[in-house]
Amino acid sequence: MPASKMKRLYQSLDMPIEKYFLRYALPLVIAGVGATALLVFLFPELAADGLFKYVFLAIPVLFSVVAVTYPMLQGERKKVQIERNMHLFLVRMSVLSTSKLPRKKMLEILSKVKEYEALSLEIEKIYKLMEYWNMGLSDAARTVSRKTPSPMLADFLDRLAHSSDAGEDLEEFLTKEREVSMSVYINKYETALKDLDLLNEIFVAVLISLMFILVFVALLPVFVDISITLILPGVALLFVIVEGMVLYLVKSLLPSDPIWHNIKGQTEIDKVMKSVLPATYAACIGFAAFGFLTGLPLMLIVALVVTPLLYPGFMIRREEKRVRARDENYDSFMRAVGSYAASAGSAVTDGVGRLSKHDFGELSDGIVILYKRLLTRIDQIRAWNLFAAESGSNLISKFTEMYVVGLSVGGKVDKVIDIISDNFVKLMGVRRKRYQSSDNMLGTLYGMSIGITFTLFSALSLMQLLNIMNEQFALSQTTINLPIALKPFDLGLAEAVFLVIMLVHSLISANLVSFAGGSHKHSFYINFAIITWISTVTAIVTQLMLDKVLNLA
């Protein structure tokens, strides 16, 4: 790590480095040394042992590493939070700038937007320096830029300071900054999607290699006098670890851009899920009991258990399609509102009233309800916020809130809507590419589930055949030197391990698609159930086919 980056991360602690080391790091190191000394005193015989001696010595080293790296980890976390919200922050700031608010008041409003996490805290520092220490904007911005963990924010604050010193119009300055920031964000987003497609191809290649290793290990007792009791579960664990790592990579690779909003209060689908999910889980338990009582094969029991998950998964998928459709129509609706307000000089409520008679697809019902609420003239801001919340969309909620705040501080309707619309369209363009990548991944994982299951249960049939051969050779009285070591296979263990692999692959594949598409937290249910059924049917067909071909019946 470059020294300049490390220094910046340490400076983001909001305290002098010397103070941190004296108050926190040094006591932590002393605690590590003390813990080691106490263990040596209590267990002197272990301290003399070769292995435990190194374990005891590792304790103070571990404490020291934690003391040194903690500020860097905290700084890196803040840096990620700042840079993933930077584009939306500049859009909001541009919206506020259309009202010609005083800059200090604008920063106060921005500092209260808690969804920007560490970024709002950095802006709050600038506001407090201006409010309580009587600094100018340029001096406060430069002060914070020297200590922020994000180079991107530091560069922006330096440019803001220069712009303020030069007397440049803030609205024009923010227009250029917003366009550059959005371009950088979209480029990063598209690069991440390309990396996702590449990761998908690598994932397929790794799975094929793991299947080869798994089958080789499963059939290894044919050639070597060895038991698969430990080796087979070990390789299966390796398979699970690799798939888990891919899941983590997908989750960390893509930017945080969920389809559903996180506004306080539940959406309609969340309210429905509260009543549907308990019944679904009860049905899963009931199917499991039915399967065991009737003596069905374990594969069929597993498939039956996950079948009830299809219903909530289908409901979420259906509602998610509606949310996507609302996203597609939101820009045209907001542009029409701005056009009415700018050309006719009429109030926003009149424009919404006229537009409520037009067809905006899935957004139409929400527009009608919005118009009725605006007509009451009780609380227009709350009416727009409820419209955003009921849409269920993350993008609609964010941009509608920017629109409401911009108008509440006196922003110009046509300028505010132009800013919102232009940036909404850009984000929707990259969103569509994300949906396409997610769909491609889903198709690949469906196909891989068939290939994995066919490979595993073909190996299981071969094990059964070799067991039969072993019994036949054991019954014969001939003594022939064979270049193979026929040992009986534990078919029960092998089938259980293969079923676990099949289930884990189905679960991780379903979550991979959900993370790749930014879907609802319960949206993986439907893909989990479908992939499990695909794998089950493939396993049954494979066994029936090979039983007939190999005369195993």
Buried (B, 14 or more C-beta within 10 A) or exposed (E): EEEEBEEBBBBBBEEEEEEBBEEBBEBBBEBBEBBBEEBBEEEEEBBEEEEBEEEBEEBBEEBBEBBBEBBBEBBBBBBBBBBBBBBBBBBBBBBBBBBBBEBBEBBBBBBEBEBBBBBBBBBBBBBBBBEEEEBBBBBBBBBBBEBBBBBBBBEBBBBBBBBBEEEBEBBEBBBEBBBBBBEBBBEBBBEBBEBBBEBBEEBBEBBBEBBEEBBEBBBBBBEEEEEBEEBBBEBBBEBBEBBEEBBEBBBEBBBEBBBBBEBEEEBEBBEBBEEBBEEBEEBBEEBBEEBEEEEBBEBBBBBBBBBBBBBBBEBBBEBBEBBBBBBBBBBBBBBBBBBBBBEEEEBBBBBBBBBBEEEBEBBBEBBBBBBEBBEEEEEBEEBBBBBBBBBBBBBBBBBBBBBBBBBEBEBBBBBBBBBBBBBBEBBBEBBEBBBEBBEBBBEBBBEBBBBBBBBBBBBBBBBBBBBEEBEEEEEEEEEEEEEEEBBEBBEEEBBBBBBBBBBBBBBBBBBBBBBBBBBBEBBBBBBBBBBBBBBBBBBBBBBEBBBEEEEBE
